[in-house]
Amino acid sequence: MKNLLNIKAMLALFGIVLSFIASNGNAAQSTVDIDQSDICPVDDWNLDVTSQCKIGQKIVFVPKSWGNEQLPLKFVGVNCDLKYSVAMTNGGVVCIYKPIKPTKI
Protein backbone atom coordinates (compact mmCIF):
# COMPACT_ATOMS: atom_id res chain seq x y z
CA MET A 1 0.00 0.00 0.00
CA LYS A 2 2.84 2.41 0.86
CA ASN A 3 4.51 1.72 -2.51
CA LEU A 4 1.23 2.47 -4.29
CA LEU A 5 1.02 5.84 -2.52
CA ASN A 6 4.62 6.64 -3.45
CA ILE A 7 3.94 5.77 -7.08
CA LYS A 8 0.83 7.96 -7.10
CA ALA A 9 2.77 10.87 -5.58
CA MET A 10 5.56 10.53 -8.16
CA LEU A 11 3.07 10.35 -11.02
CA ALA A 12 1.30 13.46 -9.73
CA LEU A 13 4.58 15.38 -9.52
CA PHE A 14 5.56 14.14 -12.98
CA GLY A 15 2.23 15.44 -14.31
CA ILE A 16 2.88 18.83 -12.74
CA VAL A 17 6.34 18.97 -14.32
CA LEU A 18 4.93 18.04 -17.74
CA SER A 19 2.21 20.69 -17.41
CA PHE A 20 4.88 23.26 -16.54
CA ILE A 21 6.89 22.30 -19.62
CA ALA A 22 3.84 22.46 -21.88
CA SER A 23 2.82 25.87 -20.54
CA ASN A 24 6.28 27.31 -21.25
CA GLY A 25 6.55 26.50 -24.95
CA ASN A 26 8.09 29.89 -25.70
CA ALA A 27 10.73 29.43 -23.00
CA ALA A 28 12.27 26.59 -25.01
CA GLN A 29 13.29 29.11 -27.65
CA SER A 30 15.22 31.34 -25.24
CA THR A 31 18.97 30.88 -25.03
CA VAL A 32 20.92 30.51 -21.82
CA ASP A 33 24.68 30.37 -21.57
CA ILE A 34 25.47 26.94 -20.20
CA ASP A 35 28.40 26.85 -17.77
CA GLN A 36 29.94 23.37 -17.84
CA SER A 37 33.18 24.55 -16.22
CA ASP A 38 31.82 25.12 -12.72
CA ILE A 39 29.63 23.00 -10.45
CA CYS A 40 27.26 24.37 -7.85
CA PRO A 41 26.87 21.71 -5.12
CA VAL A 42 23.73 21.77 -2.95
CA ASP A 43 22.26 19.44 -0.34
CA ASP A 44 18.62 20.61 -0.24
CA TRP A 45 16.01 21.00 -2.98
CA ASN A 46 14.42 24.31 -1.98
CA LEU A 47 15.05 27.67 -3.62
CA ASP A 48 16.68 29.19 -0.51
CA VAL A 49 19.60 26.76 -0.80
CA THR A 50 19.94 26.81 -4.58
CA SER A 51 19.82 30.62 -4.90
CA GLN A 52 23.63 30.65 -4.67
CA CYS A 53 23.75 28.98 -8.09
CA LYS A 54 23.59 30.78 -11.44
CA ILE A 55 21.02 29.99 -14.12
CA GLY A 56 22.70 27.83 -16.77
CA GLN A 57 25.27 26.44 -14.32
CA LYS A 58 25.71 22.74 -13.72
CA ILE A 59 24.14 21.93 -10.35
CA VAL A 60 24.73 18.80 -8.26
CA PHE A 61 22.18 17.80 -5.62
CA VAL A 62 23.30 15.29 -2.99
CA PRO A 63 20.75 15.30 -0.15
CA LYS A 64 21.76 15.35 3.52
CA SER A 65 19.43 12.46 4.29
CA TRP A 66 19.17 9.12 2.55
CA GLY A 67 16.09 7.03 1.89
CA ASN A 68 13.49 9.44 0.54
CA GLU A 69 13.41 8.63 -3.17
CA GLN A 70 11.07 11.57 -3.83
CA LEU A 71 13.71 14.20 -2.98
CA PRO A 72 15.63 13.90 -6.28
CA LEU A 73 12.34 14.14 -8.20
CA LYS A 74 11.28 17.23 -6.25
CA PHE A 75 14.69 18.76 -6.92
CA VAL A 76 14.35 18.18 -10.67
CA GLY A 77 10.85 19.67 -10.74
CA VAL A 78 11.93 22.84 -8.93
CA ASN A 79 15.52 23.42 -10.10
CA CYS A 80 16.39 21.75 -13.42
CA ASP A 81 16.13 23.05 -16.97
CA LEU A 82 14.31 20.14 -18.58
CA LYS A 83 15.41 21.14 -22.08
CA TYR A 84 18.73 19.49 -21.18
CA SER A 85 19.67 16.04 -19.92
CA VAL A 86 19.14 15.24 -16.26
CA ALA A 87 21.16 12.55 -14.48
CA MET A 88 19.12 11.26 -11.54
CA THR A 89 19.37 8.40 -9.08
CA ASN A 90 17.62 7.84 -5.77
CA GLY A 91 20.73 9.40 -4.20
CA GLY A 92 21.10 12.62 -6.18
CA VAL A 93 20.78 14.71 -9.33
CA VAL A 94 23.03 16.51 -11.82
CA CYS A 95 21.41 18.96 -14.23
CA ILE A 96 21.50 22.48 -15.67
CA TYR A 97 20.11 24.95 -13.14
CA LYS A 98 16.96 26.86 -14.02
CA PRO A 99 14.67 27.38 -11.02
CA ILE A 100 10.93 27.77 -11.20
CA LYS A 101 9.43 31.15 -10.49
CA PRO A 102 7.42 30.69 -7.30
CA THR A 103 4.00 32.29 -7.19
CA LYS A 104 2.47 33.77 -4.08
CA ILE A 105 -0.86 32.33 -3.04
ABEGO torsion letter per residue (X at the ends): XAAAAAAAAAAAAAAAAAAAAAAAAAAAABBBBBBAABBBBBABABAAAAAABBBGBBBBBBBABBGBAAAAAAAAAAABBAABBBBBBAAEBBBBBBBBBBBBX
